[in-house]
Amino acid sequence: MILSGVIVNSVAVGFGSLLGVFFRDKFNKKIIDTVMSGMGLCVLYIGISGSLKGQNILVAIGSIALGGILGELIDIDDRLRKFGLTVENKFKKGKDKKESLVEGFLNATMVICVGAMAIVGSLQSGLVGNHEILYAKAFIDLFVVLAMSATMGIGVFFSAFLILFYEGAIVLFAGTLSPFLSAVVIDEITCVGSLVIMAIGFNILGITKIKVANLSLAPFIPIFIYLFI
């Protein structure tokens, strides 16, 4: 089944999120804050490691710039926030609204969707029916979202639905993209995606407030850049 890897990844994210919410009451605020900081450091590590795959710094710079411009014009961050608020209002009417579903949803979505494994793994599933990368990603994501939901709450859970759509779309359209995906292009996709992941890590650590969602198109820009160079 062509979407097997995507479905397994989505289920792992949903299950890990629910586990984190269930166990979060077992920890006090100090533990949660420390875990949150550790989570930010791990996300930075993932981003730094992947960013070293890049072979052309100008491609990385151009991709981030163009991706940022497109993201701002579309205002992906605002659209995702509105979607998150709609879900929040629907599920939290009459309840305590101290905890925002939106931040958990946005942060988890960016961590599990923007990474190179999501893009390359989905392409591999769609092109050759090999789901190994997405299966490995599912295992990693389960523990990542467990930690995130323990600190950010149930909002993380709803990212499971978006990853189902996001990775599923890449899988289904992989055949169309295959002629443009050389090894060099994949390396640049990995680099740019990892730079965006670093931005997530800085946000989690409270160092910056970057609208990461508005950079989410950047990892796809190398495909178009290499059409013209």
N, C-alpha and C positions, 0 to 999 in steps of 0.2 A: 504494500500500500504506500503510495507516494508521500502521503502526509504522516506516516508513522512517527518519524522523528519529531515533527512539529507537535503532534498530539502528546507524545511522551514528555516533551519539554514543558508544554503548557500545564499538564497534570502535575508534574514535579514542582512547578512554581506555585500552583494553587495549594498543593499539599504542604509544601514547606512553609508557606505563609500562614496557614491555619495552625501548624505546629508552633510557630513562633508566637502567635497570638495566644495560644493556649498556655504556653510556658512563661509568658512575660510576667505574669503576676507572681511568679516564684522569685523574681529578682526585685531588688530595691532600685531607687532612682540612680544611685551611684554606679551600680553595676550596669544599668542600661546606658548611662552616659559614657562609661568606659567602653562598652561594647560598640557604641555608636562611633566613637573615635577610632577604635580598632578597625571597624568596618570601612571608615574613610581611608585609613592607611592601606588596607588591602585593595581597595578600588584603585588607589593611586599606583600601587605596585603593578596591578594588572595593566593599567594604562601605560606606565613607563616601559614595561616589558614589551608590549606590542608596538609602541611608537618607534622602537629601534629597528623595526622591520623595513621602514621606509628607505628608499634608495635615492630619492630626489626631493630635497627640502623645498624647492620651489613648487612642486606639485602639492606638497602638504600645505604650504602657505596659501596657495591659490584655492585649494579645496575648502579649507576652513573659511576663507574670505567669501567665496562664492556661495558656499553652503549657508553661511551666516546671513548673507544678503537675501537669499531665497527664503530662508527660515523666517526672517523678520518680515518680509513682504507677505508671506502666508500667515505669519504669527502663529506657528505651531504650538508654542508654549501656551498662548492664550486659549487656543481651541481645546487643548488637552485639559487645561485648568477648568474651563467651562464644563467639559464633560465630567471631570472629577467632582465638581461642585454639584452637578445634577445628580450624580450617584449619591453624593454625601447627603444632600437634602432629602432624597428619597428614602435613604436607609436610616437617617438619624433624626427624623422628625420627633420632637418631643423628648429627645434624649440629650445627654450631656454632649455638647459640641466643643469641648476643650481640645479634643484631639481631632486634627484635620485629616480626612481621608486623602485629600488632594496631594499633600507633600509625600506621603508614603507611596501613593500611586505614581506620581511623576518620577520620583527618585528610583523606584524599583523598575519602572518601565524603561528608563534611560540606561540603567545598569545592564539589564538583561537583553535589551533590544539593540542597542547601539554597537555592542562589541563585535569584533571581527568573527567570532565563532558563530554568532547568529546569522551573519551575512554569508560567510563562506560555507558554513554547515548547511544552510538552506539551499544554496546553489548546488552543493554536492548532492543533496537529496533529490533535487529536481533534475539534475543533469544525468546522473549515473545511478540513482536509486540507492546510494550509500548513505546510511543514516548515522554512521559511527560518531561523527563530530557532534551532531545534535543530541545523541544519547549521552555522550560525555558532558556536553553542556548542561543537559538536564540534571545530571548528578551534581555538578558544581552549583548550578542555580538553586537547587533544593536547599543547600546549606547557606548560600548567600541570602536568599529571601527569608530563610528562617531567622537569621540574625537581624535582617532589616525589619521584619514584621514585629520582632520582639522589642524593637526600639521605636518604630514608627507606627505600628498598629495595623488594623485590618485593611487600610487603603492599599497596602502592598498586594493583597490578594487579587484585586481587580486587574493588576497588570497581566495576570494569566490569560485573560480574554484578549488583551491587545497583542500579546506575543503570538497567540494563535492566529490572529489576522495578519500580523506583520510577517512572521516567518512563512506562513502559508502562502501569502502573496508572492514572496520571493521564490518559493519552490515552484509554484505554478507558472511563473514567468521566466524561470531559469533558462529554458530553451531559447528564448528570445535574446537573452543577454550573453549566452555562451560564446558567440564569435568575438566578443570584445574583452574576454577575461583571460589575458595572458598571466603568467606567473608574476610579472612585474606589476601589473595592475592590481592583482590580489594583494601583493605586498603593500602597495600604496593604500589600498582600502583598509588593510589591517592597521597601518600607521595612523591614518586620519581618524579611524574609529577609536583607536586607543587614545589619541589626543583628546577626543570628546569625553572618553571615560575618565581621563585625568581631571577634567573640569568637574565631573560629578564628584570625584573624591575631594576636591577643594571645597565644593559646596557642602558636602556632608560634614567636613571638619569645621565649617563656619568661617572659612577664610575668604570665600567669595560668594556672590549671589548671581552666578552666571545663568542665563536662560538656556540651559543645555538643550532643551527640546528644539530651540531654534537653530541648533547646529546639527540636528539629527540627519539632515540631507547631505552633509559634508562627506561622509564615507562613500557616497555614490558618485561624487564629482570626478574622482580619478578616471572613471570609465570614459567620461566625456572628454577630459583633458587629453587622454592618450589617443583619441580619435583624430586630434589635430596636431600632434607632435611626432 
